[in-house]
Amino acid sequence: MSRDLSMSVRACLAAIAGFCALLASMGLSQAQTKYPEKPVRIIVPYGAGGVADVTTRLVAQKVSEAMGQTFVIENRPGAGGIVGAKAVLASPPDGYTLFLAGNGSAISESLFKALPFNVVRDFTPVAPLAEFEMLLATKADSSLDTVAKVVAYAKANPGKLNFGTIATGSTQHLSAELFKLATGVQAPIVIYKTTPELVTAILRGDVDVGFDYYAAFGPSIVNKQFKVIATSGEQRSPQLPAVPTVKESGYPDFVVTSWNAIQGPAGVPKDIVTKLNEHIVAALKTPEIQARMGDLGIHPMIGSPEFLDERMKSEIAKWAKVIQAAGVEKQ
């Protein structure tokens, strides 16, 4: 074979190979744009019926309707979210197994002595869902009806005032620890197993100030059994516009906004992430979802995967400092 002919053959083969690669990439692109072609699981690392679970179900229903495929909620509580997270990471990164992450995920990075995964490296951020403030509540007839009075009484009467929360290492518990750090007060924190136990303790007068979410305290607020003396966000809660924040009460270092979001295992294709994010954002913008979230005391949190990635990283850093400064024992 002549040298010129050999070069022509090689050029022809290269062109064919390139064309085949183009066809393959087009086929892959078309296959990915058909997503989802089967039901999608969202693993929720909490029991059914809580705020995170209800929020996920609301949004999943809307996304399911828009994408023409079933989104199944699978509750896998246990070990501070580790059980659910491990189930997600054991699944292929194909967009068919997703995870409800959030503030608890950020806390776990510093709360546990050792995790079987890295909260940032081993997950793909998809879309934020919602955020919600902490409420500081007292019994309705308590004379401690402002943050200033709580702080003044605690400093004048060391050890006589206490705070109540649920679950060691929870956002509620660490919010109480952060409040102590921000205000300089020394007060024991009484930790209860469940929200109903905490509510009962406040009503009995066993707890002076309780820390929990609107969904937990809402019925007692509506029944005028509780008085909310402050909320924990950057701005006042839309549900409680007359209640000041702790920040505006004179303590700018105390800002807590819990949140949740959708992630996948590391390696989910970008076009699938983009498609999921677009549909989740569209669901969050519907009046129906916004109204239902408002009833639960939570607010839609709309953002890109990049926004979610930065939020997770900043929350990990924030709660690591609180856990260390408060001397919270690692689990």
Backbone hydrogen bonds, N-H to C=O, Kabsch-Sander energy under -0.5 kcal/mol:
donor,donor_aa,acceptor,acceptor_aa,energy
6,S,2,S,-2.6
7,M,3,R,-2.1
8,S,4,D,-1.9
9,V,5,L,-2.5
10,R,6,S,-2.4
11,A,7,M,-2.3
12,C,8,S,-2.3
13,L,9,V,-2.8
14,A,10,R,-2.3
15,A,11,A,-2.1
16,I,12,C,-2.4
17,A,13,L,-2.6
18,G,14,A,-2.4
19,F,15,A,-2.3
20,C,16,I,-2.6
21,A,17,A,-2.4
22,L,18,G,-2.1
23,L,19,F,-2.4
24,A,20,C,-2.6
25,S,21,A,-2.6
26,M,22,L,-2.3
27,G,23,L,-2.5
28,L,24,A,-2.6
29,S,25,S,-2.6
30,Q,26,M,-2.6
31,A,27,G,-2.3
32,Q,28,L,-2.6
33,T,29,S,-2.3
34,K,30,Q,-0.8
34,K,31,A,-0.6
35,Y,32,Q,-1.6
40,V,70,T,-2.7
41,R,96,Y,-2.7
42,I,72,V,-3.0
43,I,41,R,-0.5
43,I,98,L,-2.9
44,V,42,I,-0.6
44,V,74,E,-2.5
50,G,47,G,-0.9
54,V,50,G,-2.9
55,T,51,V,-2.8
56,T,52,A,-2.2
57,R,53,D,-2.2
58,L,54,V,-2.3
59,V,55,T,-2.2
60,A,56,T,-2.8
61,Q,57,R,-2.0
62,K,58,L,-1.4
63,V,59,V,-2.6
64,S,60,A,-2.6
65,E,61,Q,-2.1
66,A,62,K,-2.0
67,M,63,V,-2.5
68,G,64,S,-1.3
69,Q,64,S,-1.1
72,V,40,V,-3.1
72,V,70,T,-0.6
74,E,42,I,-2.6
74,E,72,V,-0.5
75,N,73,I,-0.5
76,R,44,V,-3.1
76,R,74,E,-0.5
78,G,45,P,-0.6
81,G,78,G,-1.0
82,I,79,A,-1.5
83,V,78,G,-1.4
84,G,76,R,-0.5
85,A,81,G,-2.2
86,K,82,I,-2.6
87,A,83,V,-1.5
88,V,84,G,-1.7
89,L,85,A,-2.3
90,A,86,K,-1.2
91,S,88,V,-1.7
94,D,92,P,-1.9
98,L,41,R,-3.1
99,F,263,Q,-2.9
100,L,43,I,-2.5
101,A,99,F,-1.0
101,A,261,A,-2.4
103,N,259,W,-2.0
105,S,102,G,-0.7
106,A,102,G,-1.6
107,I,103,N,-2.4
108,S,104,G,-2.2
109,E,105,S,-0.9
109,E,106,A,-0.5
110,S,107,I,-1.7
111,L,107,I,-2.2
112,F,108,S,-1.6
119,V,117,F,-0.5
122,D,118,N,-2.0
123,F,120,V,-1.0
124,T,264,G,-3.5
126,V,262,I,-2.1
127,A,262,I,-1.8
129,L,260,N,-2.7
130,A,260,N,-1.2
131,E,299,H,-2.3
132,F,258,S,-2.4
134,M,256,V,-0.7
135,L,212,D,-3.3
136,L,230,A,-2.7
137,A,135,L,-0.6
137,A,210,G,-2.4
138,T,227,K,-2.6
140,A,225,Q,-2.6
142,S,139,K,-2.3
145,D,143,S,-1.8
150,V,146,T,-2.0
151,V,147,V,-2.7
152,A,148,A,-2.5
153,Y,149,K,-2.6
154,A,150,V,-2.4
155,K,151,V,-2.1
156,A,152,A,-2.0
157,N,153,Y,-1.9
159,G,186,Q,-1.0
160,K,157,N,-2.1
161,L,157,N,-0.5
163,F,188,P,-2.4
164,G,209,V,-2.5
165,T,190,V,-2.3
167,A,192,Y,-2.0
170,S,167,A,-2.3
173,H,166,I,-0.6
174,L,170,S,-2.7
175,S,171,T,-2.0
176,A,172,Q,-1.7
177,E,173,H,-1.8
178,L,174,L,-2.5
179,F,175,S,-2.4
180,K,176,A,-1.9
181,L,177,E,-2.1
182,A,178,L,-2.9
183,T,179,F,-2.3
184,G,180,K,-1.9
185,V,180,K,-0.6
187,A,185,V,-0.6
190,V,163,F,-3.4
190,V,188,P,-0.6
191,I,189,I,-0.6
192,Y,165,T,-2.8
192,Y,190,V,-0.5
198,L,194,T,-1.6
199,V,195,T,-2.8
200,T,196,P,-2.3
201,A,197,E,-2.1
202,I,198,L,-2.2
203,L,199,V,-2.3
204,R,200,T,-2.1
205,G,201,A,-0.9
205,G,202,I,-0.7
206,D,201,A,-2.1
207,V,201,A,-1.3
208,D,162,N,-0.6
209,V,162,N,-1.3
210,G,137,A,-3.1
211,F,164,G,-2.4
212,D,135,L,-1.7
212,D,210,G,-0.5
214,Y,133,E,-0.5
216,A,213,Y,-0.8
217,F,213,Y,-2.1
218,G,214,Y,-2.9
221,I,217,F,-1.9
222,V,218,G,-2.8
223,N,219,P,-2.0
224,K,221,I,-1.5
225,Q,220,S,-2.8
226,F,220,S,-1.8
227,K,138,T,-2.7
229,I,136,L,-2.4
229,I,227,K,-0.7
230,A,136,L,-1.1
231,T,244,P,-1.6
232,S,134,M,-1.7
240,L,237,S,-0.8
243,V,240,L,-1.7
246,V,231,T,-2.3
249,S,245,T,-0.8
250,G,247,K,-1.4
251,Y,246,V,-1.6
254,F,251,Y,-1.9
255,V,253,D,-0.9
256,V,232,S,-2.7
258,S,132,F,-2.1
260,N,130,A,-2.1
261,A,101,A,-2.1
262,I,127,A,-3.4
263,Q,99,F,-2.6
264,G,124,T,-2.2
266,A,122,D,-1.7
268,V,265,P,-1.0
272,I,269,P,-0.5
273,V,269,P,-2.1
274,T,270,K,-2.8
275,K,271,D,-2.1
276,L,272,I,-2.6
277,N,273,V,-2.7
278,E,274,T,-2.4
279,H,275,K,-1.9
280,I,276,L,-2.5
281,V,277,N,-2.7
282,A,278,E,-2.1
283,A,279,H,-2.0
284,L,280,I,-2.4
285,K,281,V,-1.3
286,T,283,A,-1.3
290,Q,286,T,-2.3
291,A,287,P,-2.5
292,R,288,E,-2.2
293,M,289,I,-2.6
294,G,290,Q,-2.0
295,D,291,A,-1.7
296,L,292,R,-0.9
296,L,293,M,-0.7
297,G,293,M,-0.5
297,G,294,G,-1.1
298,I,293,M,-2.4
299,H,131,E,-2.6
301,M,129,L,-2.3
302,I,300,P,-0.6
308,L,304,S,-2.1
309,D,305,P,-2.2
310,E,306,E,-2.1
311,R,307,F,-2.4
312,M,308,L,-2.5
313,K,309,D,-2.0
314,S,310,E,-2.5
315,E,311,R,-2.3
316,I,312,M,-2.2
317,A,313,K,-1.9
318,K,314,S,-2.1
319,W,315,E,-2.5
320,A,316,I,-1.7
321,K,317,A,-1.5
322,V,318,K,-1.6
323,I,319,W,-2.6
324,Q,320,A,-2.0
325,A,321,K,-2.9
326,A,322,V,-2.7
327,G,323,I,-0.6
327,G,324,Q,-0.6
328,V,323,I,-1.9
331,Q,111,L,-2.5
